[in-house]
């Protein structure tokens, strides 16, 4: 199972989810970002990814999420 972030067709909200297969248009999302290496990266993208010019790749989300977790300690 891998982590993805989908843009919901009805609300345009970012939603983190796990899927065993690569999501397709039939999944009910306008677009899907991923797969992410970690749940932490997917949740960061769900929360901060919308209209964020610094979020260009899943690796960006992973790096920002890791830095954020380290800063909380």
mmCIF file of the N, C-alpha and C atoms, coordinates in Angstrom:
data_MODEL
# 
_entry.id   MODEL 
# 
loop_
_atom_site.group_PDB 
_atom_site.id 
_atom_site.type_symbol 
_atom_site.label_atom_id 
_atom_site.label_alt_id 
_atom_site.label_comp_id 
_atom_site.label_asym_id 
_atom_site.label_entity_id 
_atom_site.label_seq_id 
_atom_site.pdbx_PDB_ins_code 
_atom_site.Cartn_x 
_atom_site.Cartn_y 
_atom_site.Cartn_z 
_atom_site.occupancy 
_atom_site.B_iso_or_equiv 
_atom_site.pdbx_formal_charge 
_atom_site.auth_seq_id 
_atom_site.auth_comp_id 
_atom_site.auth_asym_id 
_atom_site.auth_atom_id 
_atom_site.pdbx_PDB_model_num 
ATOM 1   N N  . UNK A 1 1  ? 0.846   -1.180 0.000   1.00 0.00 ? 1  UNK A N  1 
ATOM 2   C CA . UNK A 1 1  ? 0.000   0.000  0.000   1.00 0.00 ? 1  UNK A CA 1 
ATOM 3   C C  . UNK A 1 1  ? 0.887   1.238  0.000   1.00 0.00 ? 1  UNK A C  1 
ATOM 4   N N  . UNK A 1 2  ? 0.566   2.154  -0.881  1.00 0.00 ? 2  UNK A N  1 
ATOM 5   C CA . UNK A 1 2  ? 1.320   3.403  -0.976  1.00 0.00 ? 2  UNK A CA 1 
ATOM 6   C C  . UNK A 1 2  ? 0.402   4.579  -0.683  1.00 0.00 ? 2  UNK A C  1 
ATOM 7   N N  . UNK A 1 3  ? 1.002   5.678  -0.239  1.00 0.00 ? 3  UNK A N  1 
ATOM 8   C CA . UNK A 1 3  ? 0.260   6.887  0.090   1.00 0.00 ? 3  UNK A CA 1 
ATOM 9   C C  . UNK A 1 3  ? 0.179   7.812  -1.112  1.00 0.00 ? 3  UNK A C  1 
ATOM 10  N N  . UNK A 1 4  ? -1.009  8.389  -1.302  1.00 0.00 ? 4  UNK A N  1 
ATOM 11  C CA . UNK A 1 4  ? -1.277  9.338  -2.373  1.00 0.00 ? 4  UNK A CA 1 
ATOM 12  C C  . UNK A 1 4  ? -2.064  10.505 -1.786  1.00 0.00 ? 4  UNK A C  1 
ATOM 13  N N  . UNK A 1 5  ? -2.104  11.610 -2.528  1.00 0.00 ? 5  UNK A N  1 
ATOM 14  C CA . UNK A 1 5  ? -2.989  12.721 -2.192  1.00 0.00 ? 5  UNK A CA 1 
ATOM 15  C C  . UNK A 1 5  ? -3.829  12.976 -3.433  1.00 0.00 ? 5  UNK A C  1 
ATOM 16  N N  . UNK A 1 6  ? -5.137  12.907 -3.256  1.00 0.00 ? 6  UNK A N  1 
ATOM 17  C CA . UNK A 1 6  ? -6.052  13.143 -4.363  1.00 0.00 ? 6  UNK A CA 1 
ATOM 18  C C  . UNK A 1 6  ? -6.762  14.473 -4.200  1.00 0.00 ? 6  UNK A C  1 
ATOM 19  N N  . UNK A 1 7  ? -7.085  15.100 -5.324  1.00 0.00 ? 7  UNK A N  1 
ATOM 20  C CA . UNK A 1 7  ? -7.876  16.325 -5.308  1.00 0.00 ? 7  UNK A CA 1 
ATOM 21  C C  . UNK A 1 7  ? -9.315  15.900 -5.605  1.00 0.00 ? 7  UNK A C  1 
ATOM 22  N N  . UNK A 1 8  ? -10.165 16.043 -4.601  1.00 0.00 ? 8  UNK A N  1 
ATOM 23  C CA . UNK A 1 8  ? -11.545 15.568 -4.701  1.00 0.00 ? 8  UNK A CA 1 
ATOM 24  C C  . UNK A 1 8  ? -12.294 16.297 -5.811  1.00 0.00 ? 8  UNK A C  1 
ATOM 25  N N  . UNK A 1 9  ? -13.043 15.556 -6.588  1.00 0.00 ? 9  UNK A N  1 
ATOM 26  C CA . UNK A 1 9  ? -13.784 16.126 -7.715  1.00 0.00 ? 9  UNK A CA 1 
ATOM 27  C C  . UNK A 1 9  ? -14.877 17.082 -7.254  1.00 0.00 ? 9  UNK A C  1 
ATOM 28  N N  . UNK A 1 10 ? -15.499 16.815 -6.133  1.00 0.00 ? 10 UNK A N  1 
ATOM 29  C CA . UNK A 1 10 ? -16.636 17.627 -5.702  1.00 0.00 ? 10 UNK A CA 1 
ATOM 30  C C  . UNK A 1 10 ? -16.224 18.850 -4.903  1.00 0.00 ? 10 UNK A C  1 
ATOM 31  N N  . UNK A 1 11 ? -15.254 18.715 -4.009  1.00 0.00 ? 11 UNK A N  1 
ATOM 32  C CA . UNK A 1 11 ? -14.903 19.822 -3.102  1.00 0.00 ? 11 UNK A CA 1 
ATOM 33  C C  . UNK A 1 11 ? -13.563 20.475 -3.419  1.00 0.00 ? 11 UNK A C  1 
ATOM 34  N N  . UNK A 1 12 ? -12.779 19.864 -4.301  1.00 0.00 ? 12 UNK A N  1 
ATOM 35  C CA . UNK A 1 12 ? -11.436 20.338 -4.636  1.00 0.00 ? 12 UNK A CA 1 
ATOM 36  C C  . UNK A 1 12 ? -10.486 20.293 -3.433  1.00 0.00 ? 12 UNK A C  1 
ATOM 37  N N  . UNK A 1 13 ? -10.848 19.553 -2.404  1.00 0.00 ? 13 UNK A N  1 
ATOM 38  C CA . UNK A 1 13 ? -10.019 19.402 -1.210  1.00 0.00 ? 13 UNK A CA 1 
ATOM 39  C C  . UNK A 1 13 ? -8.934  18.369 -1.480  1.00 0.00 ? 13 UNK A C  1 
ATOM 40  N N  . UNK A 1 14 ? -7.791  18.543 -0.843  1.00 0.00 ? 14 UNK A N  1 
ATOM 41  C CA . UNK A 1 14 ? -6.716  17.566 -0.902  1.00 0.00 ? 14 UNK A CA 1 
ATOM 42  C C  . UNK A 1 14 ? -7.011  16.495 0.144   1.00 0.00 ? 14 UNK A C  1 
ATOM 43  N N  . UNK A 1 15 ? -6.941  15.231 -0.255  1.00 0.00 ? 15 UNK A N  1 
ATOM 44  C CA . UNK A 1 15 ? -7.259  14.122 0.636   1.00 0.00 ? 15 UNK A CA 1 
ATOM 45  C C  . UNK A 1 15 ? -6.155  13.071 0.543   1.00 0.00 ? 15 UNK A C  1 
ATOM 46  N N  . UNK A 1 16 ? -5.494  12.791 1.662   1.00 0.00 ? 16 UNK A N  1 
ATOM 47  C CA . UNK A 1 16 ? -4.473  11.748 1.712   1.00 0.00 ? 16 UNK A CA 1 
ATOM 48  C C  . UNK A 1 16 ? -5.164  10.389 1.856   1.00 0.00 ? 16 UNK A C  1 
ATOM 49  N N  . UNK A 1 17 ? -4.665  9.403  1.102   1.00 0.00 ? 17 UNK A N  1 
ATOM 50  C CA . UNK A 1 17 ? -5.246  8.065  1.184   1.00 0.00 ? 17 UNK A CA 1 
ATOM 51  C C  . UNK A 1 17 ? -4.202  7.038  0.776   1.00 0.00 ? 17 UNK A C  1 
ATOM 52  N N  . UNK A 1 18 ? -4.456  5.789  1.133   1.00 0.00 ? 18 UNK A N  1 
ATOM 53  C CA . UNK A 1 18 ? -3.594  4.670  0.759   1.00 0.00 ? 18 UNK A CA 1 
ATOM 54  C C  . UNK A 1 18 ? -4.275  3.853  -0.319  1.00 0.00 ? 18 UNK A C  1 
ATOM 55  N N  . UNK A 1 19 ? -3.461  3.349  -1.239  1.00 0.00 ? 19 UNK A N  1 
ATOM 56  C CA . UNK A 1 19 ? -3.998  2.503  -2.303  1.00 0.00 ? 19 UNK A CA 1 
ATOM 57  C C  . UNK A 1 19 ? -2.964  1.439  -2.656  1.00 0.00 ? 19 UNK A C  1 
ATOM 58  N N  . UNK A 1 20 ? -3.450  0.261  -2.971  1.00 0.00 ? 20 UNK A N  1 
ATOM 59  C CA . UNK A 1 20 ? -2.542  -0.817 -3.356  1.00 0.00 ? 20 UNK A CA 1 
ATOM 60  C C  . UNK A 1 20 ? -2.186  -0.727 -4.834  1.00 0.00 ? 20 UNK A C  1 
ATOM 61  N N  . UNK A 1 21 ? -3.072  -0.162 -5.633  1.00 0.00 ? 21 UNK A N  1 
ATOM 62  C CA . UNK A 1 21 ? -2.827  0.025  -7.066  1.00 0.00 ? 21 UNK A CA 1 
ATOM 63  C C  . UNK A 1 21 ? -2.779  1.517  -7.368  1.00 0.00 ? 21 UNK A C  1 
ATOM 64  N N  . UNK A 1 22 ? -2.151  1.880  -8.465  1.00 0.00 ? 22 UNK A N  1 
ATOM 65  C CA . UNK A 1 22 ? -2.096  3.282  -8.869  1.00 0.00 ? 22 UNK A CA 1 
ATOM 66  C C  . UNK A 1 22 ? -3.510  3.780  -9.136  1.00 0.00 ? 22 UNK A C  1 
ATOM 67  N N  . UNK A 1 23 ? -3.914  4.871  -8.482  1.00 0.00 ? 23 UNK A N  1 
ATOM 68  C CA . UNK A 1 23 ? -5.270  5.400  -8.692  1.00 0.00 ? 23 UNK A CA 1 
ATOM 69  C C  . UNK A 1 23 ? -5.473  5.866  -10.135 1.00 0.00 ? 23 UNK A C  1 
ATOM 70  N N  . UNK A 1 24 ? -6.707  5.745  -10.604 1.00 0.00 ? 24 UNK A N  1 
ATOM 71  C CA . UNK A 1 24 ? -7.065  6.173  -11.959 1.00 0.00 ? 24 UNK A CA 1 
ATOM 72  C C  . UNK A 1 24 ? -8.204  7.186  -11.876 1.00 0.00 ? 24 UNK A C  1 
ATOM 73  N N  . UNK A 1 25 ? -8.663  7.656  -13.017 1.00 0.00 ? 25 UNK A N  1 
ATOM 74  C CA . UNK A 1 25 ? -9.780  8.606  -13.050 1.00 0.00 ? 25 UNK A CA 1 
ATOM 75  C C  . UNK A 1 25 ? -11.017 8.028  -12.371 1.00 0.00 ? 25 UNK A C  1 
ATOM 76  N N  . UNK A 1 26 ? -11.176 6.737  -12.411 1.00 0.00 ? 26 UNK A N  1 
ATOM 77  C CA . UNK A 1 26 ? -12.325 6.081  -11.798 1.00 0.00 ? 26 UNK A CA 1 
ATOM 78  C C  . UNK A 1 26 ? -12.296 6.177  -10.276 1.00 0.00 ? 26 UNK A C  1 
ATOM 79  N N  . UNK A 1 27 ? -11.164 6.604  -9.713  1.00 0.00 ? 27 UNK A N  1 
ATOM 80  C CA . UNK A 1 27 ? -11.041 6.728  -8.258  1.00 0.00 ? 27 UNK A CA 1 
ATOM 81  C C  . UNK A 1 27 ? -11.846 7.893  -7.702  1.00 0.00 ? 27 UNK A C  1 
ATOM 82  N N  . UNK A 1 28 ? -12.323 8.797  -8.563  1.00 0.00 ? 28 UNK A N  1 
ATOM 83  C CA . UNK A 1 28 ? -13.141 9.913  -8.113  1.00 0.00 ? 28 UNK A CA 1 
ATOM 84  C C  . UNK A 1 28 ? -12.357 11.172 -7.770  1.00 0.00 ? 28 UNK A C  1 
ATOM 85  N N  . UNK A 1 29 ? -11.134 11.267 -8.256  1.00 0.00 ? 29 UNK A N  1 
ATOM 86  C CA . UNK A 1 29 ? -10.306 12.440 -7.996  1.00 0.00 ? 29 UNK A CA 1 
ATOM 87  C C  . UNK A 1 29 ? -10.013 13.153 -9.310  1.00 0.00 ? 29 UNK A C  1 
ATOM 88  N N  . UNK A 1 30 ? -9.902  14.481 -9.248  1.00 0.00 ? 30 UNK A N  1 
ATOM 89  C CA . UNK A 1 30 ? -9.523  15.248 -10.439 1.00 0.00 ? 30 UNK A CA 1 
ATOM 90  C C  . UNK A 1 30 ? -8.071  14.995 -10.805 1.00 0.00 ? 30 UNK A C  1 
ATOM 91  N N  . UNK A 1 31 ? -7.248  14.857 -9.784  1.00 0.00 ? 31 UNK A N  1 
ATOM 92  C CA . UNK A 1 31 ? -5.823  14.580 -9.966  1.00 0.00 ? 31 UNK A CA 1 
ATOM 93  C C  . UNK A 1 31 ? -5.319  13.839 -8.739  1.00 0.00 ? 31 UNK A C  1 
ATOM 94  N N  . UNK A 1 32 ? -4.232  13.123 -8.924  1.00 0.00 ? 32 UNK A N  1 
ATOM 95  C CA . UNK A 1 32 ? -3.625  12.388 -7.817  1.00 0.00 ? 32 UNK A CA 1 
ATOM 96  C C  . UNK A 1 32 ? -2.129  12.676 -7.820  1.00 0.00 ? 32 UNK A C  1 
ATOM 97  N N  . UNK A 1 33 ? -1.598  12.956 -6.648  1.00 0.00 ? 33 UNK A N  1 
ATOM 98  C CA . UNK A 1 33 ? -0.178  13.215 -6.463  1.00 0.00 ? 33 UNK A CA 1 
ATOM 99  C C  . UNK A 1 33 ? 0.405   12.031 -5.702  1.00 0.00 ? 33 UNK A C  1 
ATOM 100 N N  . UNK A 1 34 ? 1.529   11.524 -6.151  1.00 0.00 ? 34 UNK A N  1 
ATOM 101 C CA . UNK A 1 34 ? 2.160   10.434 -5.432  1.00 0.00 ? 34 UNK A CA 1 
ATOM 102 C C  . UNK A 1 34 ? 2.667   9.371  -6.372  1.00 0.00 ? 34 UNK A C  1 
ATOM 103 N N  . UNK A 1 35 ? 3.166   8.297  -5.831  1.00 0.00 ? 35 UNK A N  1 
ATOM 104 C CA . UNK A 1 35 ? 3.102   7.872  -4.442  1.00 0.00 ? 35 UNK A CA 1 
ATOM 105 C C  . UNK A 1 35 ? 4.134   8.584  -3.569  1.00 0.00 ? 35 UNK A C  1 
ATOM 106 N N  . UNK A 1 36 ? 3.782   8.732  -2.310  1.00 0.00 ? 36 UNK A N  1 
ATOM 107 C CA . UNK A 1 36 ? 4.660   9.308  -1.307  1.00 0.00 ? 36 UNK A CA 1 
ATOM 108 C C  . UNK A 1 36 ? 5.414   8.187  -0.619  1.00 0.00 ? 36 UNK A C  1 
ATOM 109 N N  . UNK A 1 37 ? 6.601   8.500  -0.126  1.00 0.00 ? 37 UNK A N  1 
ATOM 110 C CA . UNK A 1 37 ? 7.407   7.502  0.580   1.00 0.00 ? 37 UNK A CA 1 
ATOM 111 C C  . UNK A 1 37 ? 6.851   7.238  1.971   1.00 0.00 ? 37 UNK A C  1 
ATOM 112 N N  . UNK A 1 38 ? 6.258   8.266  2.592   1.00 0.00 ? 38 UNK A N  1 
ATOM 113 C CA . UNK A 1 38 ? 5.770   8.135  3.967   1.00 0.00 ? 38 UNK A CA 1 
ATOM 114 C C  . UNK A 1 38 ? 4.380   8.740  4.117   1.00 0.00 ? 38 UNK A C  1 
ATOM 115 N N  . UNK A 1 39 ? 3.693   8.307  5.147   1.00 0.00 ? 39 UNK A N  1 
ATOM 116 C CA . UNK A 1 39 ? 2.405   8.895  5.507   1.00 0.00 ? 39 UNK A CA 1 
ATOM 117 C C  . UNK A 1 39 ? 2.606   10.360 5.888   1.00 0.00 ? 39 UNK A C  1 
ATOM 118 N N  . UNK A 1 40 ? 3.700   10.647 6.603   1.00 0.00 ? 40 UNK A N  1 
ATOM 119 C CA . UNK A 1 40 ? 4.000   12.008 7.039   1.00 0.00 ? 40 UNK A CA 1 
ATOM 120 C C  . UNK A 1 40 ? 4.068   12.963 5.848   1.00 0.00 ? 40 UNK A C  1 
ATOM 121 N N  . UNK A 1 41 ? 4.719   12.559 4.766   1.00 0.00 ? 41 UNK A N  1 
ATOM 122 C CA . UNK A 1 41 ? 4.814   13.389 3.565   1.00 0.00 ? 41 UNK A CA 1 
ATOM 123 C C  . UNK A 1 41 ? 3.461   13.612 2.918   1.00 0.00 ? 41 UNK A C  1 
ATOM 124 N N  . UNK A 1 42 ? 2.636   12.559 2.856   1.00 0.00 ? 42 UNK A N  1 
ATOM 125 C CA . UNK A 1 42 ? 1.305   12.685 2.269   1.00 0.00 ? 42 UNK A CA 1 
ATOM 126 C C  . UNK A 1 42 ? 0.428   13.607 3.101   1.00 0.00 ? 42 UNK A C  1 
ATOM 127 N N  . UNK A 1 43 ? 0.509   13.493 4.418   1.00 0.00 ? 43 UNK A N  1 
ATOM 128 C CA . UNK A 1 43 ? -0.299  14.361 5.280   1.00 0.00 ? 43 UNK A CA 1 
ATOM 129 C C  . UNK A 1 43 ? 0.164   15.810 5.195   1.00 0.00 ? 43 UNK A C  1 
ATOM 130 N N  . UNK A 1 44 ? 1.465   16.036 5.020   1.00 0.00 ? 44 UNK A N  1 
ATOM 131 C CA . UNK A 1 44 ? 1.970   17.403 4.839   1.00 0.00 ? 44 UNK A CA 1 
ATOM 132 C C  . UNK A 1 44 ? 1.404   17.988 3.550   1.00 0.00 ? 44 UNK A C  1 
ATOM 133 N N  . UNK A 1 45 ? 1.433   17.200 2.469   1.00 0.00 ? 45 UNK A N  1 
ATOM 134 C CA . UNK A 1 45 ? 0.903   17.664 1.184   1.00 0.00 ? 45 UNK A CA 1 
ATOM 135 C C  . UNK A 1 45 ? -0.592  17.939 1.267   1.00 0.00 ? 45 UNK A C  1 
ATOM 136 N N  . UNK A 1 46 ? -1.314  17.106 2.012   1.00 0.00 ? 46 UNK A N  1 
ATOM 137 C CA . UNK A 1 46 ? -2.746  17.316 2.187   1.00 0.00 ? 46 UNK A CA 1 
ATOM 138 C C  . UNK A 1 46 ? -3.006  18.652 2.885   1.00 0.00 ? 46 UNK A C  1 
ATOM 139 N N  . UNK A 1 47 ? -2.192  18.971 3.883   1.00 0.00 ? 47 UNK A N  1 
ATOM 140 C CA . UNK A 1 47 ? -2.413  20.165 4.686   1.00 0.00 ? 47 UNK A CA 1 
ATOM 141 C C  . UNK A 1 47 ? -1.866  21.434 4.036   1.00 0.00 ? 47 UNK A C  1 
ATOM 142 N N  . UNK A 1 48 ? -0.679  21.358 3.437   1.00 0.00 ? 48 UNK A N  1 
ATOM 143 C CA . UNK A 1 48 ? 0.009   22.554 2.947   1.00 0.00 ? 48 UNK A CA 1 
ATOM 144 C C  . UNK A 1 48 ? 0.226   22.600 1.434   1.00 0.00 ? 48 UNK A C  1 
ATOM 145 N N  . UNK A 1 49 ? -0.174  21.580 0.718   1.00 0.00 ? 49 UNK A N  1 
ATOM 146 C CA . UNK A 1 49 ? 0.164   21.489 -0.697  1.00 0.00 ? 49 UNK A CA 1 
ATOM 147 C C  . UNK A 1 49 ? -0.573  22.428 -1.628  1.00 0.00 ? 49 UNK A C  1 
ATOM 148 N N  . UNK A 1 50 ? -1.794  22.763 -1.303  1.00 0.00 ? 50 UNK A N  1 
ATOM 149 C CA . UNK A 1 50 ? -2.604  23.586 -2.206  1.00 0.00 ? 50 UNK A CA 1 
ATOM 150 C C  . UNK A 1 50 ? -1.968  24.959 -2.411  1.00 0.00 ? 50 UNK A C  1 
ATOM 151 N N  . UNK A 1 51 ? -1.731  25.312 -3.669  1.00 0.00 ? 51 UNK A N  1 
ATOM 152 C CA . UNK A 1 51 ? -1.194  26.618 -4.087  1.00 0.00 ? 51 UNK A CA 1 
ATOM 153 C C  . UNK A 1 51 ? 0.144   26.944 -3.438  1.00 0.00 ? 51 UNK A C  1 
ATOM 154 N N  . UNK A 1 52 ? 0.911   25.938 -3.096  1.00 0.00 ? 52 UNK A N  1 
ATOM 155 C CA . UNK A 1 52 ? 2.213   26.143 -2.482  1.00 0.00 ? 52 UNK A CA 1 
ATOM 156 C C  . UNK A 1 52 ? 3.283   26.058 -3.579  1.00 0.00 ? 52 UNK A C  1 
ATOM 157 N N  . UNK A 1 53 ? 3.920   27.190 -3.923  1.00 0.00 ? 53 UNK A N  1 
ATOM 158 C CA . UNK A 1 53 ? 4.907   27.164 -5.011  1.00 0.00 ? 53 UNK A CA 1 
ATOM 159 C C  . UNK A 1 53 ? 6.165   26.365 -4.671  1.00 0.00 ? 53 UNK A C  1 
ATOM 160 N N  . UNK A 1 54 ? 6.388   26.073 -3.408  1.00 0.00 ? 54 UNK A N  1 
ATOM 161 C CA . UNK A 1 54 ? 7.558   25.308 -3.005  1.00 0.00 ? 54 UNK A CA 1 
ATOM 162 C C  . UNK A 1 54 ? 7.323   23.800 -3.072  1.00 0.00 ? 54 UNK A C  1 
ATOM 163 N N  . UNK A 1 55 ? 6.097   23.400 -3.297  1.00 0.00 ? 55 UNK A N  1 
ATOM 164 C CA . UNK A 1 55 ? 5.735   21.987 -3.384  1.00 0.00 ? 55 UNK A CA 1 
ATOM 165 C C  . UNK A 1 55 ? 5.599   21.628 -4.864  1.00 0.00 ? 55 UNK A C  1 
ATOM 166 N N  . UNK A 1 56 ? 6.688   21.122 -5.426  1.00 0.00 ? 56 UNK A N  1 
ATOM 167 C CA . UNK A 1 56 ? 6.717   20.761 -6.842  1.00 0.00 ? 56 UNK A CA 1 
ATOM 168 C C  . UNK A 1 56 ? 6.796   19.247 -7.059  1.00 0.00 ? 56 UNK A C  1 
ATOM 169 N N  . UNK A 1 57 ? 7.199   18.528 -6.027  1.00 0.00 ? 57 UNK A N  1 
ATOM 170 C CA . UNK A 1 57 ? 7.455   17.094 -6.161  1.00 0.00 ? 57 UNK A CA 1 
ATOM 171 C C  . UNK A 1 57 ? 7.204   16.432 -4.812  1.00 0.00 ? 57 UNK A C  1 
ATOM 172 N N  . UNK A 1 58 ? 6.906   15.150 -4.821  1.00 0.00 ? 58 UNK A N  1 
ATOM 173 C CA . UNK A 1 58 ? 6.667   14.451 -3.558  1.00 0.00 ? 58 UNK A CA 1 
ATOM 174 C C  . UNK A 1 58 ? 7.877   14.535 -2.634  1.00 0.00 ? 58 UNK A C  1 
ATOM 175 N N  . UNK A 1 59 ? 9.075   14.611 -3.206  1.00 0.00 ? 59 UNK A N  1 
ATOM 176 C CA . UNK A 1 59 ? 10.276  14.747 -2.375  1.00 0.00 ? 59 UNK A CA 1 
ATOM 177 C C  . UNK A 1 59 ? 10.272  16.056 -1.593  1.00 0.00 ? 59 UNK A C  1 
ATOM 178 N N  . UNK A 1 60 ? 9.684   17.106 -2.162  1.00 0.00 ? 60 UNK A N  1 
ATOM 179 C CA . UNK A 1 60 ? 9.566   18.376 -1.442  1.00 0.00 ? 60 UNK A CA 1 
ATOM 180 C C  . UNK A 1 60 ? 8.701   18.188 -0.198  1.00 0.00 ? 60 UNK A C  1 
ATOM 181 N N  . UNK A 1 61 ? 7.572   17.523 -0.358  1.00 0.00 ? 61 UNK A N  1 
ATOM 182 C CA . UNK A 1 61 ? 6.676   17.283 0.780   1.00 0.00 ? 61 UNK A CA 1 
ATOM 183 C C  . UNK A 1 61 ? 7.372   16.440 1.837   1.00 0.00 ? 61 UNK A C  1 
ATOM 184 N N  . UNK A 1 62 ? 8.099   15.427 1.406   1.00 0.00 ? 62 UNK A N  1 
ATOM 185 C CA . UNK A 1 62 ? 8.817   14.572 2.352   1.00 0.00 ? 62 UNK A CA 1 
ATOM 186 C C  . UNK A 1 62 ? 9.844   15.393 3.142   1.00 0.00 ? 62 UNK A C  1 
ATOM 187 N N  . UNK A 1 63 ? 10.584  16.245 2.451   1.00 0.00 ? 63 UNK A N  1 
ATOM 188 C CA . UNK A 1 63 ? 11.617  17.054 3.101   1.00 0.00 ? 63 UNK A CA 1 
ATOM 189 C C  . UNK A 1 63 ? 11.005  18.055 4.071   1.00 0.00 ? 63 UNK A C  1 
ATOM 190 N N  . UNK A 1 64 ? 9.968   18.778 3.650   1.00 0.00 ? 64 UNK A N  1 
ATOM 191 C CA . UNK A 1 64 ? 9.322   19.753 4.526   1.00 0.00 ? 64 UNK A CA 1 
ATOM 192 C C  . UNK A 1 64 ? 8.679   19.075 5.736   1.00 0.00 ? 64 UNK A C  1 
ATOM 193 N N  . UNK A 1 65 ? 8.059   17.936 5.527   1.00 0.00 ? 65 UNK A N  1 
ATOM 194 C CA . UNK A 1 65 ? 7.428   17.214 6.635   1.00 0.00 ? 65 UNK A CA 1 
ATOM 195 C C  . UNK A 1 65 ? 8.468   16.739 7.644   1.00 0.00 ? 65 UNK A C  1 
ATOM 196 N N  . UNK A 1 66 ? 9.603   16.264 7.150   1.00 0.00 ? 66 UNK A N  1 
ATOM 197 C CA . UNK A 1 66 ? 10.673  15.807 8.032   1.00 0.00 ? 66 UNK A CA 1 
ATOM 198 C C  . UNK A 1 66 ? 11.238  16.960 8.841   1.00 0.00 ? 66 UNK A C  1 
ATOM 199 N N  . UNK A 1 67 ? 11.452  18.100 8.187   1.00 0.00 ? 67 UNK A N  1 
ATOM 200 C CA . UNK A 1 67 ? 11.954  19.285 8.896   1.00 0.00 ? 67 UNK A CA 1 
ATOM 201 C C  . UNK A 1 67 ? 10.956  19.769 9.938   1.00 0.00 ? 67 UNK A C  1 
ATOM 202 N N  . UNK A 1 68 ? 9.692   19.754 9.591   1.00 0.00 ? 68 UNK A N  1 
ATOM 203 C CA . UNK A 1 68 ? 8.643   20.187 10.524  1.00 0.00 ? 68 UNK A CA 1 
ATOM 204 C C  . UNK A 1 68 ? 8.597   19.272 11.751  1.00 0.00 ? 68 UNK A C  1 
ATOM 205 N N  . UNK A 1 69 ? 8.713   17.957 11.534  1.00 0.00 ? 69 UNK A N  1 
ATOM 206 C CA . UNK A 1 69 ? 8.699   17.010 12.648  1.00 0.00 ? 69 UNK A CA 1 
ATOM 207 C C  . UNK A 1 69 ? 9.926   17.206 13.529  1.00 0.00 ? 69 UNK A C  1 
ATOM 208 N N  . UNK A 1 70 ? 11.063  17.480 12.923  1.00 0.00 ? 70 UNK A N  1 
ATOM 209 C CA . UNK A 1 70 ? 12.280  17.704 13.694  1.00 0.00 ? 70 UNK A CA 1 
ATOM 210 C C  . UNK A 1 70 ? 12.173  18.978 14.524  1.00 0.00 ? 70 UNK A C  1 
ATOM 211 N N  . UNK A 1 71 ? 11.550  20.020 13.987  1.00 0.00 ? 71 UNK A N  1 
ATOM 212 C CA . UNK A 1 71 ? 11.384  21.283 14.701  1.00 0.00 ? 71 UNK A CA 1 
ATOM 213 C C  . UNK A 1 71 ? 10.438  21.165 15.891  1.00 0.00 ? 71 UNK A C  1 
ATOM 214 N N  . UNK A 1 72 ? 9.536   20.180 15.860  1.00 0.00 ? 72 UNK A N  1 
ATOM 215 C CA . UNK A 1 72 ? 8.570   19.999 16.950  1.00 0.00 ? 72 UNK A CA 1 
ATOM 216 C C  . UNK A 1 72 ? 9.206   19.346 18.173  1.00 0.00 ? 72 UNK A C  1 
ATOM 217 N N  . UNK A 1 73 ? 10.344  18.742 17.993  1.00 0.00 ? 73 UNK A N  1 
ATOM 218 C CA . UNK A 1 73 ? 11.000  18.031 19.109  1.00 0.00 ? 73 UNK A CA 1 
ATOM 219 C C  . UNK A 1 73 ? 11.658  19.010 20.052  1.00 0.00 ? 73 UNK A C  1 
# 
